[in-house]
Amino acid sequence: MDEIIVKDSNGNQLHDGDSVTVIKSLKVKGGGTNIKQGTTVKKIRLTDDPDEVDCKIDGMSIVLRTEFLRKK
């Protein structure tokens, strides 16, 4: 079984529970809200897709693409 390696926009490896910063303002599909650039997201969870992480922002469970994240 191969371990999935997940990297942020700068190439730093991400792990479950890491904190990341959003590097670009993003619109949330179906949520009618935006995630502003510079928002800190704590306790991310890795998914089966190395290009996506699962997290909670303002009580909403959201999947974010790693290309828009930077490890803290």
PDB file of N, CA, C and O in Angstrom, chain B, residues numbered from 101:
ATOM      1  N   MET B 101       0.841  -1.184   0.000  1.00  0.00           N
ATOM      2  CA  MET B 101       0.000   0.000   0.000  1.00  0.00           C
ATOM      3  C   MET B 101       0.879   1.237   0.000  1.00  0.00           C
ATOM      4  O   MET B 101       1.706   1.417   0.894  1.00  0.00           O
ATOM      5  N   ASP B 102       0.702   2.089  -1.000  1.00  0.00           N
ATOM      6  CA  ASP B 102       1.492   3.306  -1.094  1.00  0.00           C
ATOM      7  C   ASP B 102       0.843   4.422  -0.296  1.00  0.00           C
ATOM      8  O   ASP B 102      -0.375   4.603  -0.327  1.00  0.00           O
ATOM      9  N   GLU B 103       1.668   5.161   0.412  1.00  0.00           N
ATOM     10  CA  GLU B 103       1.169   6.304   1.174  1.00  0.00           C
ATOM     11  C   GLU B 103       1.008   7.490   0.226  1.00  0.00           C
ATOM     12  O   GLU B 103       1.881   7.761  -0.598  1.00  0.00           O
ATOM     13  N   ILE B 104      -0.115   8.190   0.353  1.00  0.00           N
ATOM     14  CA  ILE B 104      -0.370   9.357  -0.483  1.00  0.00           C
ATOM     15  C   ILE B 104       0.359  10.550   0.102  1.00  0.00           C
ATOM     16  O   ILE B 104       0.210  10.850   1.286  1.00  0.00           O
ATOM     17  N   ILE B 105       1.149  11.234  -0.719  1.00  0.00           N
ATOM     18  CA  ILE B 105       1.866  12.424  -0.273  1.00  0.00           C
ATOM     19  C   ILE B 105       1.106  13.647  -0.772  1.00  0.00           C
ATOM     20  O   ILE B 105       0.883  13.815  -1.971  1.00  0.00           O
ATOM     21  N   VAL B 106       0.711  14.499   0.181  1.00  0.00           N
ATOM     22  CA  VAL B 106      -0.069  15.698  -0.134  1.00  0.00           C
ATOM     23  C   VAL B 106       0.833  16.902   0.094  1.00  0.00           C
ATOM     24  O   VAL B 106       1.465  17.020   1.144  1.00  0.00           O
ATOM     25  N   LYS B 107       0.893  17.809  -0.902  1.00  0.00           N
ATOM     26  CA  LYS B 107       1.760  18.984  -0.790  1.00  0.00           C
ATOM     27  C   LYS B 107       0.956  20.257  -1.002  1.00  0.00           C
ATOM     28  O   LYS B 107      -0.023  20.276  -1.748  1.00  0.00           O
ATOM     29  N   ASP B 108       1.392  21.335  -0.324  1.00  0.00           N
ATOM     30  CA  ASP B 108       0.740  22.635  -0.488  1.00  0.00           C
ATOM     31  C   ASP B 108       1.275  23.339  -1.733  1.00  0.00           C
ATOM     32  O   ASP B 108       2.031  22.752  -2.508  1.00  0.00           O
ATOM     33  N   SER B 109       0.881  24.598  -1.922  1.00  0.00           N
ATOM     34  CA  SER B 109       1.287  25.336  -3.129  1.00  0.00           C
ATOM     35  C   SER B 109       2.791  25.557  -3.219  1.00  0.00           C
ATOM     36  O   SER B 109       3.314  25.768  -4.313  1.00  0.00           O
ATOM     37  N   ASN B 110       3.499  25.513  -2.089  1.00  0.00           N
ATOM     38  CA  ASN B 110       4.947  25.710  -2.078  1.00  0.00           C
ATOM     39  C   ASN B 110       5.728  24.398  -2.093  1.00  0.00           C
ATOM     40  O   ASN B 110       6.959  24.412  -2.091  1.00  0.00           O
ATOM     41  N   GLY B 111       5.029  23.273  -2.108  1.00  0.00           N
ATOM     42  CA  GLY B 111       5.700  21.976  -2.139  1.00  0.00           C
ATOM     43  C   GLY B 111       5.978  21.387  -0.762  1.00  0.00           C
ATOM     44  O   GLY B 111       6.648  20.359  -0.660  1.00  0.00           O
ATOM     45  N   ASN B 112       5.474  22.021   0.306  1.00  0.00           N
ATOM     46  CA  ASN B 112       5.643  21.470   1.662  1.00  0.00           C
ATOM     47  C   ASN B 112       4.640  20.352   1.882  1.00  0.00           C
ATOM     48  O   ASN B 112       3.480  20.465   1.483  1.00  0.00           O
ATOM     49  N   GLN B 113       5.081  19.272   2.515  1.00  0.00           N
ATOM     50  CA  GLN B 113       4.203  18.135   2.748  1.00  0.00           C
ATOM     51  C   GLN B 113       3.207  18.450   3.852  1.00  0.00           C
ATOM     52  O   GLN B 113       3.567  19.016   4.885  1.00  0.00           O
ATOM     53  N   LEU B 114       1.947  18.078   3.625  1.00  0.00           N
ATOM     54  CA  LEU B 114       0.878  18.294   4.597  1.00  0.00           C
ATOM     55  C   LEU B 114       0.524  16.987   5.287  1.00  0.00           C
ATOM     56  O   LEU B 114       0.629  15.909   4.702  1.00  0.00           O
ATOM     57  N   HIS B 115       0.098  17.103   6.557  1.00  0.00           N
ATOM     58  CA  HIS B 115      -0.303  15.949   7.360  1.00  0.00           C
ATOM     59  C   HIS B 115      -1.642  16.254   8.018  1.00  0.00           C
ATOM     60  O   HIS B 115      -2.029  17.416   8.141  1.00  0.00           O
ATOM     61  N   ASP B 116      -2.350  15.203   8.443  1.00  0.00           N
ATOM     62  CA  ASP B 116      -3.589  15.396   9.201  1.00  0.00           C
ATOM     63  C   ASP B 116      -3.322  16.280  10.411  1.00  0.00           C
ATOM     64  O   ASP B 116      -2.336  16.083  11.122  1.00  0.00           O
ATOM     65  N   GLY B 117      -4.197  17.250  10.646  1.00  0.00           N
ATOM     66  CA  GLY B 117      -4.078  18.118  11.810  1.00  0.00           C
ATOM     67  C   GLY B 117      -3.256  19.368  11.594  1.00  0.00           C
ATOM     68  O   GLY B 117      -3.185  20.207  12.492  1.00  0.00           O
ATOM     69  N   ASP B 118      -2.630  19.527  10.437  1.00  0.00           N
ATOM     70  CA  ASP B 118      -1.839  20.735  10.147  1.00  0.00           C
ATOM     71  C   ASP B 118      -2.737  21.963  10.053  1.00  0.00           C
ATOM     72  O   ASP B 118      -3.940  21.851   9.816  1.00  0.00           O
ATOM     73  N   SER B 119      -2.140  23.125  10.242  1.00  0.00           N
ATOM     74  CA  SER B 119      -2.809  24.400   9.996  1.00  0.00           C
ATOM     75  C   SER B 119      -2.264  24.970   8.694  1.00  0.00           C
ATOM     76  O   SER B 119      -1.067  24.897   8.417  1.00  0.00           O
ATOM     77  N   VAL B 120      -3.174  25.543   7.895  1.00  0.00           N
ATOM     78  CA  VAL B 120      -2.792  26.118   6.612  1.00  0.00           C
ATOM     79  C   VAL B 120      -3.425  27.498   6.459  1.00  0.00           C
ATOM     80  O   VAL B 120      -4.373  27.842   7.164  1.00  0.00           O
ATOM     81  N   THR B 121      -2.886  28.281   5.526  1.00  0.00           N
ATOM     82  CA  THR B 121      -3.417  29.594   5.196  1.00  0.00           C
ATOM     83  C   THR B 121      -3.891  29.581   3.751  1.00  0.00           C
ATOM     84  O   THR B 121      -3.215  29.042   2.875  1.00  0.00           O
ATOM     85  N   VAL B 122      -5.055  30.175   3.504  1.00  0.00           N
ATOM     86  CA  VAL B 122      -5.595  30.280   2.150  1.00  0.00           C
ATOM     87  C   VAL B 122      -4.853  31.414   1.445  1.00  0.00           C
ATOM     88  O   VAL B 122      -4.777  32.523   1.974  1.00  0.00           O
ATOM     89  N   ILE B 123      -4.302  31.148   0.249  1.00  0.00           N
ATOM     90  CA  ILE B 123      -3.480  32.154  -0.438  1.00  0.00           C
ATOM     91  C   ILE B 123      -4.247  32.926  -1.505  1.00  0.00           C
ATOM     92  O   ILE B 123      -3.687  33.824  -2.134  1.00  0.00           O
ATOM     93  N   LYS B 124      -5.519  32.592  -1.719  1.00  0.00           N
ATOM     94  CA  LYS B 124      -6.336  33.277  -2.720  1.00  0.00           C
ATOM     95  C   LYS B 124      -7.780  33.268  -2.239  1.00  0.00           C
ATOM     96  O   LYS B 124      -8.252  32.256  -1.723  1.00  0.00           O
ATOM     97  N   SER B 125      -8.484  34.382  -2.403  1.00  0.00           N
ATOM     98  CA  SER B 125      -9.903  34.419  -2.040  1.00  0.00           C
ATOM     99  C   SER B 125     -10.674  33.432  -2.916  1.00  0.00           C
ATOM    100  O   SER B 125     -10.481  33.383  -4.130  1.00  0.00           O
ATOM    101  N   LEU B 126     -11.551  32.644  -2.282  1.00  0.00           N
ATOM    102  CA  LEU B 126     -12.269  31.586  -2.987  1.00  0.00           C
ATOM    103  C   LEU B 126     -13.770  31.706  -2.759  1.00  0.00           C
ATOM    104  O   LEU B 126     -14.211  32.051  -1.663  1.00  0.00           O
ATOM    105  N   LYS B 127     -14.556  31.421  -3.801  1.00  0.00           N
ATOM    106  CA  LYS B 127     -16.006  31.341  -3.656  1.00  0.00           C
ATOM    107  C   LYS B 127     -16.377  29.919  -3.289  1.00  0.00           C
ATOM    108  O   LYS B 127     -15.825  28.967  -3.840  1.00  0.00           O
ATOM    109  N   VAL B 128     -17.311  29.770  -2.362  1.00  0.00           N
ATOM    110  CA  VAL B 128     -17.758  28.443  -1.945  1.00  0.00           C
ATOM    111  C   VAL B 128     -18.980  28.073  -2.777  1.00  0.00           C
ATOM    112  O   VAL B 128     -19.994  28.769  -2.746  1.00  0.00           O
ATOM    113  N   LYS B 129     -18.880  26.978  -3.518  1.00  0.00           N
ATOM    114  CA  LYS B 129     -19.995  26.529  -4.349  1.00  0.00           C
ATOM    115  C   LYS B 129     -21.146  26.092  -3.460  1.00  0.00           C
ATOM    116  O   LYS B 129     -20.956  25.306  -2.531  1.00  0.00           O
ATOM    117  N   GLY B 130     -22.339  26.599  -3.740  1.00  0.00           N
ATOM    118  CA  GLY B 130     -23.522  26.193  -2.996  1.00  0.00           C
ATOM    119  C   GLY B 130     -23.633  26.814  -1.625  1.00  0.00           C
ATOM    120  O   GLY B 130     -24.661  26.667  -0.965  1.00  0.00           O
ATOM    121  N   GLY B 131     -22.600  27.503  -1.181  1.00  0.00           N
ATOM    122  CA  GLY B 131     -22.623  28.081   0.155  1.00  0.00           C
ATOM    123  C   GLY B 131     -22.986  29.550   0.161  1.00  0.00           C
ATOM    124  O   GLY B 131     -23.396  30.094   1.186  1.00  0.00           O
ATOM    125  N   GLY B 132     -22.834  30.199  -0.999  1.00  0.00           N
ATOM    126  CA  GLY B 132     -23.143  31.606  -1.081  1.00  0.00           C
ATOM    127  C   GLY B 132     -22.235  32.475  -0.227  1.00  0.00           C
ATOM    128  O   GLY B 132     -22.622  33.568   0.186  1.00  0.00           O
ATOM    129  N   THR B 133     -21.033  31.993   0.038  1.00  0.00           N
ATOM    130  CA  THR B 133     -20.087  32.727   0.878  1.00  0.00           C
ATOM    131  C   THR B 133     -18.712  32.691   0.229  1.00  0.00           C
ATOM    132  O   THR B 133     -18.491  31.972  -0.746  1.00  0.00           O
ATOM    133  N   ASN B 134     -17.797  33.469   0.774  1.00  0.00           N
ATOM    134  CA  ASN B 134     -16.425  33.503   0.277  1.00  0.00           C
ATOM    135  C   ASN B 134     -15.455  33.169   1.399  1.00  0.00           C
ATOM    136  O   ASN B 134     -15.739  33.412   2.572  1.00  0.00           O
ATOM    137  N   ILE B 135     -14.318  32.615   1.031  1.00  0.00           N
ATOM    138  CA  ILE B 135     -13.215  32.413   1.971  1.00  0.00           C
ATOM    139  C   ILE B 135     -12.155  33.421   1.572  1.00  0.00           C
ATOM    140  O   ILE B 135     -11.634  33.372   0.458  1.00  0.00           O
ATOM    141  N   LYS B 136     -11.837  34.331   2.474  1.00  0.00           N
ATOM    142  CA  LYS B 136     -10.910  35.414   2.153  1.00  0.00           C
ATOM    143  C   LYS B 136      -9.464  34.955   2.177  1.00  0.00           C
ATOM    144  O   LYS B 136      -9.094  34.048   2.923  1.00  0.00           O
ATOM    145  N   GLN B 137      -8.654  35.600   1.346  1.00  0.00           N
ATOM    146  CA  GLN B 137      -7.217  35.346   1.342  1.00  0.00           C
ATOM    147  C   GLN B 137      -6.667  35.626   2.737  1.00  0.00           C
ATOM    148  O   GLN B 137      -7.044  36.616   3.364  1.00  0.00           O
ATOM    149  N   GLY B 138      -5.783  34.768   3.225  1.00  0.00           N
ATOM    150  CA  GLY B 138      -5.179  34.951   4.546  1.00  0.00           C
ATOM    151  C   GLY B 138      -5.910  34.224   5.655  1.00  0.00           C
ATOM    152  O   GLY B 138      -5.450  34.224   6.796  1.00  0.00           O
ATOM    153  N   THR B 139      -7.052  33.596   5.342  1.00  0.00           N
ATOM    154  CA  THR B 139      -7.801  32.846   6.342  1.00  0.00           C
ATOM    155  C   THR B 139      -6.976  31.651   6.807  1.00  0.00           C
ATOM    156  O   THR B 139      -6.434  30.905   5.991  1.00  0.00           O
ATOM    157  N   THR B 140      -6.885  31.476   8.121  1.00  0.00           N
ATOM    158  CA  THR B 140      -6.172  30.326   8.677  1.00  0.00           C
ATOM    159  C   THR B 140      -7.157  29.193   8.911  1.00  0.00           C
ATOM    160  O   THR B 140      -8.217  29.386   9.507  1.00  0.00           O
ATOM    161  N   VAL B 141      -6.794  28.013   8.436  1.00  0.00           N
ATOM    162  CA  VAL B 141      -7.623  26.822   8.597  1.00  0.00           C
ATOM    163  C   VAL B 141      -6.840  25.850   9.467  1.00  0.00           C
ATOM    164  O   VAL B 141      -5.717  25.474   9.131  1.00  0.00           O
ATOM    165  N   LYS B 142      -7.443  25.441  10.599  1.00  0.00           N
ATOM    166  CA  LYS B 142      -6.766  24.540  11.524  1.00  0.00           C
ATOM    167  C   LYS B 142      -7.318  23.127  11.385  1.00  0.00           C
ATOM    168  O   LYS B 142      -8.457  22.921  10.966  1.00  0.00           O
ATOM    169  N   LYS B 143      -6.493  22.172  11.745  1.00  0.00           N
ATOM    170  CA  LYS B 143      -6.874  20.759  11.799  1.00  0.00           C
ATOM    171  C   LYS B 143      -7.444  20.232  10.486  1.00  0.00           C
ATOM    172  O   LYS B 143      -8.563  19.721  10.442  1.00  0.00           O
ATOM    173  N   ILE B 144      -6.655  20.365   9.415  1.00  0.00           N
ATOM    174  CA  ILE B 144      -7.090  19.811   8.131  1.00  0.00           C
ATOM    175  C   ILE B 144      -7.060  18.287   8.191  1.00  0.00           C
ATOM    176  O   ILE B 144      -6.350  17.703   9.010  1.00  0.00           O
ATOM    177  N   ARG B 145      -7.833  17.652   7.320  1.00  0.00           N
ATOM    178  CA  ARG B 145      -7.836  16.195   7.196  1.00  0.00           C
ATOM    179  C   ARG B 145      -7.533  15.843   5.753  1.00  0.00           C
ATOM    180  O   ARG B 145      -8.131  16.398   4.832  1.00  0.00           O
ATOM    181  N   LEU B 146      -6.611  14.930   5.559  1.00  0.00           N
ATOM    182  CA  LEU B 146      -6.253  14.506   4.207  1.00  0.00           C
ATOM    183  C   LEU B 146      -7.351  13.619   3.638  1.00  0.00           C
ATOM    184  O   LEU B 146      -8.047  12.928   4.382  1.00  0.00           O
ATOM    185  N   THR B 147      -7.505  13.642   2.322  1.00  0.00           N
ATOM    186  CA  THR B 147      -8.492  12.806   1.638  1.00  0.00           C
ATOM    187  C   THR B 147      -7.753  11.792   0.771  1.00  0.00           C
ATOM    188  O   THR B 147      -6.522  11.754   0.762  1.00  0.00           O
ATOM    189  N   ASP B 148      -8.500  10.978   0.050  1.00  0.00           N
ATOM    190  CA  ASP B 148      -7.888  10.005  -0.867  1.00  0.00           C
ATOM    191  C   ASP B 148      -7.282  10.687  -2.085  1.00  0.00           C
ATOM    192  O   ASP B 148      -6.462  10.097  -2.789  1.00  0.00           O
ATOM    193  N   ASP B 149      -7.690  11.943  -2.335  1.00  0.00           N
ATOM    194  CA  ASP B 149      -7.182  12.713  -3.467  1.00  0.00           C
ATOM    195  C   ASP B 149      -6.027  13.592  -2.981  1.00  0.00           C
ATOM    196  O   ASP B 149      -6.232  14.421  -2.095  1.00  0.00           O
ATOM    197  N   PRO B 150      -4.818  13.435  -3.534  1.00  0.00           N
ATOM    198  CA  PRO B 150      -3.673  14.229  -3.068  1.00  0.00           C
ATOM    199  C   PRO B 150      -3.789  15.721  -3.389  1.00  0.00           C
ATOM    200  O   PRO B 150      -2.976  16.512  -2.911  1.00  0.00           O
ATOM    201  N   ASP B 151      -4.789  16.124  -4.195  1.00  0.00           N
ATOM    202  CA  ASP B 151      -4.971  17.531  -4.538  1.00  0.00           C
ATOM    203  C   ASP B 151      -6.035  18.222  -3.688  1.00  0.00           C
ATOM    204  O   ASP B 151      -6.330  19.396  -3.910  1.00  0.00           O
ATOM    205  N   GLU B 152      -6.622  17.501  -2.706  1.00  0.00           N
ATOM    206  CA  GLU B 152      -7.696  18.067  -1.902  1.00  0.00           C
ATOM    207  C   GLU B 152      -7.523  17.722  -0.428  1.00  0.00           C
ATOM    208  O   GLU B 152      -7.016  16.656  -0.078  1.00  0.00           O
ATOM    209  N   VAL B 153      -7.959  18.659   0.442  1.00  0.00           N
ATOM    210  CA  VAL B 153      -8.013  18.403   1.884  1.00  0.00           C
ATOM    211  C   VAL B 153      -9.409  18.773   2.382  1.00  0.00           C
ATOM    212  O   VAL B 153     -10.077  19.634   1.810  1.00  0.00           O
ATOM    213  N   ASP B 154      -9.832  18.116   3.441  1.00  0.00           N
ATOM    214  CA  ASP B 154     -11.123  18.375   4.062  1.00  0.00           C
ATOM    215  C   ASP B 154     -10.881  19.231   5.297  1.00  0.00           C
ATOM    216  O   ASP B 154      -9.912  19.011   6.024  1.00  0.00           O
ATOM    217  N   CYS B 155     -11.755  20.209   5.542  1.00  0.00           N
ATOM    218  CA  CYS B 155     -11.586  21.072   6.709  1.00  0.00           C
ATOM    219  C   CYS B 155     -12.922  21.671   7.103  1.00  0.00           C
ATOM    220  O   CYS B 155     -13.922  21.507   6.405  1.00  0.00           O
ATOM    221  N   LYS B 156     -12.927  22.372   8.236  1.00  0.00           N
ATOM    222  CA  LYS B 156     -14.115  23.089   8.682  1.00  0.00           C
ATOM    223  C   LYS B 156     -13.789  24.567   8.763  1.00  0.00           C
ATOM    224  O   LYS B 156     -12.791  24.965   9.364  1.00  0.00           O
ATOM    225  N   ILE B 157     -14.651  25.386   8.144  1.00  0.00           N
ATOM    226  CA  ILE B 157     -14.531  26.836   8.213  1.00  0.00           C
ATOM    227  C   ILE B 157     -15.890  27.375   8.607  1.00  0.00           C
ATOM    228  O   ILE B 157     -16.885  27.127   7.925  1.00  0.00           O
ATOM    229  N   ASP B 158     -15.935  28.108   9.700  1.00  0.00           N
ATOM    230  CA  ASP B 158     -17.195  28.667  10.218  1.00  0.00           C
ATOM    231  C   ASP B 158     -18.271  27.592  10.379  1.00  0.00           C
ATOM    232  O   ASP B 158     -19.443  27.833  10.092  1.00  0.00           O
ATOM    233  N   GLY B 159     -17.869  26.414  10.836  1.00  0.00           N
ATOM    234  CA  GLY B 159     -18.817  25.334  11.080  1.00  0.00           C
ATOM    235  C   GLY B 159     -19.230  24.553   9.846  1.00  0.00           C
ATOM    236  O   GLY B 159     -19.974  23.578   9.959  1.00  0.00           O
ATOM    237  N   MET B 160     -18.760  24.961   8.659  1.00  0.00           N
ATOM    238  CA  MET B 160     -19.093  24.246   7.424  1.00  0.00           C
ATOM    239  C   MET B 160     -17.946  23.316   7.056  1.00  0.00           C
ATOM    240  O   MET B 160     -16.779  23.705   7.108  1.00  0.00           O
ATOM    241  N   SER B 161     -18.278  22.099   6.688  1.00  0.00           N
ATOM    242  CA  SER B 161     -17.266  21.156   6.221  1.00  0.00           C
ATOM    243  C   SER B 161     -17.026  21.430   4.741  1.00  0.00           C
ATOM    244  O   SER B 161     -17.953  21.364   3.933  1.00  0.00           O
ATOM    245  N   ILE B 162     -15.774  21.739   4.389  1.00  0.00           N
ATOM    246  CA  ILE B 162     -15.424  22.162   3.034  1.00  0.00           C
ATOM    247  C   ILE B 162     -14.204  21.381   2.553  1.00  0.00           C
ATOM    248  O   ILE B 162     -13.301  21.070   3.331  1.00  0.00           O
ATOM    249  N   VAL B 163     -14.194  21.073   1.260  1.00  0.00           N
ATOM    250  CA  VAL B 163     -13.021  20.466   0.625  1.00  0.00           C
ATOM    251  C   VAL B 163     -12.294  21.572  -0.136  1.00  0.00           C
ATOM    252  O   VAL B 163     -12.883  22.242  -0.983  1.00  0.00           O
ATOM    253  N   LEU B 164     -11.012  21.756   0.174  1.00  0.00           N
ATOM    254  CA  LEU B 164     -10.204  22.785  -0.489  1.00  0.00           C
ATOM    255  C   LEU B 164      -9.112  22.135  -1.323  1.00  0.00           C
ATOM    256  O   LEU B 164      -8.577  21.088  -0.957  1.00  0.00           O
ATOM    257  N   ARG B 165      -8.788  22.758  -2.436  1.00  0.00           N
ATOM    258  CA  ARG B 165      -7.693  22.283  -3.279  1.00  0.00           C
ATOM    259  C   ARG B 165      -6.375  22.741  -2.673  1.00  0.00           C
ATOM    260  O   ARG B 165      -6.265  23.876  -2.209  1.00  0.00           O
ATOM    261  N   THR B 166      -5.378  21.869  -2.673  1.00  0.00           N
ATOM    262  CA  THR B 166      -4.098  22.172  -2.050  1.00  0.00           C
ATOM    263  C   THR B 166      -3.337  23.286  -2.781  1.00  0.00           C
ATOM    264  O   THR B 166      -2.460  23.915  -2.190  1.00  0.00           O
ATOM    265  N   GLU B 167      -3.658  23.538  -4.050  1.00  0.00           N
ATOM    266  CA  GLU B 167      -2.968  24.595  -4.800  1.00  0.00           C
ATOM    267  C   GLU B 167      -3.267  25.988  -4.241  1.00  0.00           C
ATOM    268  O   GLU B 167      -2.558  26.944  -4.556  1.00  0.00           O
ATOM    269  N   PHE B 168      -4.315  26.111  -3.413  1.00  0.00           N
ATOM    270  CA  PHE B 168      -4.685  27.398  -2.819  1.00  0.00           C
ATOM    271  C   PHE B 168      -4.297  27.489  -1.345  1.00  0.00           C
ATOM    272  O   PHE B 168      -4.746  28.396  -0.645  1.00  0.00           O
ATOM    273  N   LEU B 169      -3.465  26.557  -0.863  1.00  0.00           N
ATOM    274  CA  LEU B 169      -3.105  26.511   0.551  1.00  0.00           C
ATOM    275  C   LEU B 169      -1.597  26.628   0.755  1.00  0.00           C
ATOM    276  O   LEU B 169      -0.805  26.208  -0.088  1.00  0.00           O
ATOM    277  N   ARG B 170      -1.219  27.210   1.901  1.00  0.00           N
ATOM    278  CA  ARG B 170       0.189  27.292   2.304  1.00  0.00           C
ATOM    279  C   ARG B 170       0.277  26.847   3.754  1.00  0.00           C
ATOM    280  O   ARG B 170      -0.480  27.308   4.608  1.00  0.00           O
ATOM    281  N   LYS B 171       1.207  25.948   4.017  1.00  0.00           N
ATOM    282  CA  LYS B 171       1.384  25.435   5.388  1.00  0.00           C
ATOM    283  C   LYS B 171       1.880  26.541   6.303  1.00  0.00           C
ATOM    284  O   LYS B 171       2.711  27.359   5.908  1.00  0.00           O
ATOM    285  N   LYS B 172       1.366  26.562   7.532  1.00  0.00           N
ATOM    286  CA  LYS B 172       1.778  27.581   8.522  1.00  0.00           C
ATOM    287  C   LYS B 172       3.040  27.153   9.203  1.00  0.00           C
ATOM    288  O   LYS B 172       3.549  27.869  10.066  1.00  0.00           O
TER     289      LYS B 172
END
